[in-house]
Amino acid sequence: MSDHLFDLVNPYRYNAQDINDSLELLEKQQKWSHFRVCLPSPLKSGLFEHKPIIGDYIYPKNVQRAPLVILIHGMGGRSVIPCKLIARTLAQHGIASFILYLIFHENRISAELKKKYPNLSSDEWFDSYRISVTDVMKVIDWSMLRPEIAVDKIALAGISFGGFISAITMGLDKRIAASILIVMGGNSEKITRHSFLLRRQYKLDENEYEKNQQQYRKFLIEVEKSGLENMDIPKRSYLTDPLTYCFYLRNRPVLMINALWDEMIPRTATLDMWNACGKPPLIWFPATHASIWLWYPLMSPRISGFLKSVFK
């Protein structure tokens, strides 16, 4: 992989390949054009068939060298709907977008994975992170070759699981100028332990939980002291936790948008993420994990304003 990644033996490395893309015009609107893009996925593994990357590319009309925001949805097909809302908003402000369909989306999911999801093994969940992060990087590779894209103005916007992927990718990839992290947090074990919807899945007692948390806190201190690229990783799960990468997000443009009554992501996990990122702008809406999109008319100007301030 090229030098935009830290020199780190990590599961997110992939070999550079030629960009054999296909670009199909789906529709033209008054203010933008909508294309379907297919790219070769750089990784394959077990349960995840080597299906191509699929995305919707929305480019604003009468704009040269537009910034690009890669929109990364959460679990489930409905989570793409907010990405489409954001893409239309961005097009009106002269910003291009790429809606990346993750491997769990119905456009890409294999029959075997669809049958088994969400009861995946730890190895399979780990691979889902590997493939999702490297797919985002592959889209960035593709954008670097597009003459209409301002390659120094690329941002990510991730929702829920997509927010996890966005934070990890930005921590690893220096080409990313900014990230918007929506209804997400850090410290995956804390999320599972305290989430109203997930806590029944947590099997360890309180003593084991506290021991694990203490070990993780020590690891994060060492990351800040020595750098992730210089460390041995005591647990593989640390490499899929967005909190691990927060040190590399500090002093970089980040906007967090969260729900006050989020039943999936506990407030304490969001605040862990916020503190570790250096306390970037954090907006709370009186909503749940899904109902936050009822506030999109107020969310929209915050998103576009943040990106315009970054891209200038």
ZAKOL-79462 format. One line per 5 residues: number of its first residue (from 1); their letters; for each residue y, z, x of C-alpha. Coordinates in Angstrom, 2 decimals, m for minus. Each point is the difference from the previous one (the first is absolute). Layout:
# residues N
NUM = a = Y,Z,X  ...
***
This chain:
# residues 312
1 = msdhl = 0.00,0.00,0.00  3.54,m0.63,1.19  2.41,2.63,1.30  1.49,0.92,m3.37  m2.83,2.54,m0.27
6 = fdlvn = m0.25,3.15,2.05  m2.46,m0.31,2.85  m2.58,2.09,m1.79  m3.71,m0.49,m0.49  0.10,0.21,m3.75
11 = pyryn = m1.76,m1.42,m3.04  3.03,m2.06,m0.97  m0.16,m2.39,2.94  m1.03,m3.56,m0.66  m0.23,m3.22,1.95
16 = aqdin = 2.83,m2.46,m0.42  m1.05,m3.06,m1.93  1.61,m3.24,m1.03  1.84,0.23,m3.30  m1.96,m2.39,m2.19
21 = dslel = 1.93,0.59,m3.19  0.12,m1.74,m3.34  3.19,0.00,m2.03  0.02,m1.04,m3.65  3.08,m0.18,m2.20
26 = lekqq = m0.69,1.81,m3.28  3.38,m0.09,m1.71  3.70,m0.56,0.46  2.56,2.26,m1.62  3.75,m0.27,0.02
31 = kwshf = 0.39,2.50,2.82  m3.31,m0.17,1.88  m3.18,m1.93,0.72  m3.44,1.59,m0.31  m2.84,m0.99,2.34
36 = rvclp = m3.63,1.13,0.37  m0.95,0.56,3.64  m3.51,0.30,1.49  m0.61,1.16,3.57  m3.13,0.88,1.96
41 = splks = m0.59,3.75,0.04  m0.22,1.22,3.61  m2.74,2.59,m0.65  m3.25,0.13,m1.91  m2.44,2.82,m0.50
46 = glfeh = m3.10,0.78,m2.00  0.84,0.45,m3.64  3.22,m1.95,0.37  m0.72,m3.69,m0.06  2.02,m2.17,2.34
51 = kpiig = 2.24,m1.25,m2.77  3.37,m1.50,0.86  3.28,1.83,m0.38  1.69,m0.96,m3.26  3.65,0.53,m0.76
56 = dyiyp = 2.88,m1.11,m2.19  2.98,m1.20,2.00  3.33,0.03,m1.83  2.87,m1.70,1.79  3.61,0.06,m1.28
61 = knvqr = 1.72,m3.32,m0.56  2.94,m1.17,2.11  m0.68,2.56,2.73  m0.61,m0.75,3.65  m1.74,2.48,2.31
66 = aplvi = m0.69,2.58,m2.70  m1.24,3.53,0.71  m3.58,0.63,m1.13  m1.50,3.03,m1.75  m3.80,0.28,m0.13
71 = lihgm = m0.92,1.77,m3.24  m3.25,2.01,0.06  m1.42,1.23,m3.28  m2.13,3.06,m0.72  m3.50,0.26,m1.43
76 = ggrsv = m0.75,m2.07,m3.08  1.29,m3.29,m1.30  2.88,1.47,m2.02  1.66,1.31,3.14  0.99,m3.59,0.84
81 = ipckl = 2.37,m0.09,m2.99  2.66,2.17,1.72  m0.27,m2.25,3.08  0.90,m2.99,m2.18  2.99,1.88,m1.41
86 = iartl = 1.23,0.82,3.51  m0.57,m3.57,1.18  2.24,m1.37,m2.76  2.68,2.54,0.81  m0.11,m0.89,3.69
91 = aqhgi = 0.20,m3.73,m0.69  3.24,0.58,m1.90  1.39,1.60,3.17  m1.10,m2.82,2.31  m3.07,1.85,1.35
96 = asfil = m3.44,m1.64,0.12  m3.16,1.93,m0.81  m3.73,m0.26,0.56  m2.22,1.84,m2.50  m3.18,0.74,1.93
101 = ylifh = m3.15,0.34,m2.08  m2.12,2.72,1.59  m3.78,m0.17,0.25  m0.37,2.22,m3.09  1.95,m2.40,m2.21
106 = enris = m1.92,m2.19,m2.43  1.25,m3.11,1.83  m1.95,1.03,3.10  m2.58,2.64,m0.85  m3.64,m0.93,0.49
111 = aelkk = m2.57,0.54,m2.73  m1.77,2.59,2.16  3.19,1.95,0.70  1.08,m0.15,m3.64  m3.33,1.48,m1.05
116 = kypnl = 0.18,2.85,2.50  3.72,0.87,m0.08  1.30,2.73,0.13  m3.19,1.69,1.21  0.26,m1.28,3.55
121 = ssdew = m1.38,1.58,3.14  2.34,1.40,2.63  m0.72,m3.04,2.18  0.92,m2.33,m2.84  3.23,1.82,m0.77
126 = fdsyr = 0.86,m0.10,3.69  m0.62,m3.75,0.07  2.21,m0.46,m3.05  2.91,1.44,1.99  m0.80,m2.13,3.06
131 = isvtd = m0.08,m3.20,m2.00  3.09,0.82,m2.08  2.15,0.85,3.04  m1.09,m3.05,1.99  0.54,m2.22,m3.05
136 = vmkvi = 3.64,1.13,m0.06  0.30,m0.76,3.70  m1.49,m3.44,m0.59  2.65,m0.69,m2.65  2.63,0.97,2.58
141 = dwsml = m1.64,m2.41,2.48  0.29,m2.71,m2.66  3.64,0.82,m0.75  0.88,m0.33,3.68  m0.84,m3.70,m0.24
146 = rpeia = 2.03,m0.64,m3.16  3.36,m1.59,0.93  1.61,1.20,m3.24  m0.71,3.71,0.79  2.26,2.19,2.12
151 = vdkia = m2.74,1.45,2.19  2.12,2.96,1.11  0.45,1.04,m3.65  m3.49,0.83,m1.27  m0.63,3.10,m2.11
156 = lagis = m2.85,1.55,m1.95  0.00,1.54,m3.47  m3.19,1.86,m0.91  m1.03,1.70,m3.22  m2.46,2.95,0.07
161 = fggfi = m2.95,m1.21,2.13  2.26,m2.88,1.03  2.47,2.61,1.24  m2.72,1.47,2.22  m0.67,m3.47,1.41
166 = saitm = 3.72,m0.64,0.49  0.57,3.21,1.96  m3.01,m0.57,2.26  0.96,m3.62,0.64  3.62,0.81,0.77
171 = gldkr = m1.14,2.70,2.40  m2.12,m2.52,1.89  2.08,m3.17,m0.27  3.43,m0.17,1.60  0.90,m3.22,m1.82
176 = iaasi = 0.61,1.90,m3.25  3.68,0.77,m0.54  m0.30,2.38,m2.96  m2.34,1.44,m2.63  0.31,1.15,m3.59
181 = livmg = m2.70,2.54,m0.87  m0.51,0.53,m3.73  m2.02,2.85,m1.64  m1.82,0.97,3.17  m0.23,2.81,2.51
186 = gnsek = m1.73,1.03,3.18  m2.85,2.35,0.96  m2.94,m1.57,m1.82  m2.10,3.16,m0.13  2.87,1.93,m1.56
191 = itrhs = 0.43,m2.78,m2.56  m3.65,0.21,m1.00  m0.02,3.80,0.01  3.13,0.45,m2.13  0.15,m3.17,m2.09
196 = fllrr = m0.43,0.68,m3.72  m2.15,m3.13,m0.33  m1.97,0.22,3.26  m0.56,3.70,0.71  m3.37,0.08,m1.75
201 = qykld = m1.26,m2.34,2.70  0.87,2.48,2.74  m3.13,1.94,1.03  1.10,2.30,2.85  0.97,3.63,m0.52
206 = eneye = 3.44,1.38,0.78  m0.94,1.24,3.48  m1.31,m3.40,1.05  3.07,m1.67,m1.47  2.38,2.25,1.94
211 = knqqq = m1.97,m0.53,3.20  0.21,m3.77,m0.42  3.71,0.16,m0.73  0.65,2.10,3.08  m1.92,m2.48,2.15
216 = yrkfl = 1.94,m2.91,m1.46  3.34,1.72,0.58  m0.91,0.50,3.67  m0.94,m3.66,0.24  3.35,m1.08,m1.44
221 = ievek = 1.84,2.17,2.53  m1.93,m1.70,2.79  0.81,m3.43,m1.44  3.69,0.85,0.17  m0.37,1.38,3.50
226 = sglen = m2.27,m2.58,1.62  0.00,m3.03,m2.28  m2.89,m1.22,m2.10  m0.80,m2.68,2.56  m0.78,2.68,2.61
231 = mdipk = m2.32,2.17,m2.08  m3.62,0.35,m0.86  m0.39,0.05,m3.78  m2.04,3.07,m1.08  m0.64,m1.30,m3.53
236 = rsylt = m0.17,m3.59,m1.17  1.70,0.97,m3.26  3.20,0.74,1.93  0.38,m3.74,0.59  0.21,m0.70,m3.75
241 = dplty = 2.47,2.77,m0.78  3.61,m1.20,m0.23  1.21,3.36,1.31  m1.52,m0.87,3.38  2.50,m2.85,0.42
246 = cfylr = 3.16,1.73,m1.19  1.18,0.71,3.54  0.32,m3.78,0.44  2.02,m0.34,m3.21  2.73,2.43,1.04
251 = nrpvl = 3.42,m1.52,0.57  m1.19,m3.19,m1.68  1.16,m1.01,m3.50  m2.26,1.57,m2.63  0.64,0.62,m3.70
256 = minal = m2.29,2.26,m2.03  m0.18,m0.13,m3.80  m2.14,2.59,m1.76  m0.81,1.51,m3.39  0.81,3.63,m0.76
261 = wdemi = m3.14,0.46,m2.11  m2.39,m2.16,2.02  m3.54,0.98,m0.99  m1.49,m2.03,2.87  2.22,0.84,2.99
266 = prtat = 0.97,3.70,0.18  3.63,0.75,0.80  m0.96,1.94,3.11  m1.70,m3.10,1.49  3.10,m2.09,m0.68
271 = ldmwn = 2.16,2.61,1.72  m2.39,0.08,2.98  0.52,m3.74,0.35  3.76,0.26,m0.46  0.39,2.73,2.62
276 = acgkp = m2.25,m1.77,2.50  1.96,m3.25,m0.40  3.23,1.78,0.88  1.21,0.62,m3.58  0.88,m3.56,m1.04
281 = pliwf = 1.62,m0.69,m3.40  m2.28,1.38,m2.73  0.58,m0.74,m3.68  m1.78,1.96,m2.73  m0.41,m1.31,m3.53
286 = patha = m1.11,2.22,m2.93  m3.29,m1.80,m0.51  m3.73,m0.07,0.71  m1.84,m2.21,2.47  m0.08,m2.97,m2.39
291 = siwlw = 2.94,0.66,m2.31  2.48,m0.15,2.88  0.34,m3.72,m0.73  1.79,0.82,m3.24  2.87,0.88,2.32
296 = yplms = 0.01,m3.41,1.68  3.49,m0.91,m1.30  1.30,2.92,2.11  m2.47,m0.53,2.82  0.84,m3.68,0.44
301 = prisg = 3.55,0.38,1.38  m1.19,2.74,2.38  m2.66,m2.34,1.43  2.28,m3.03,0.33  2.86,2.11,1.36
306 = flksv = m2.22,1.59,2.65  m1.35,m3.37,1.16  3.43,m1.63,0.11  1.30,2.89,2.08  m2.91,m0.45,2.42
311 = fk = 0.22,m3.78,0.20  3.84,m0.21,m0.13
***
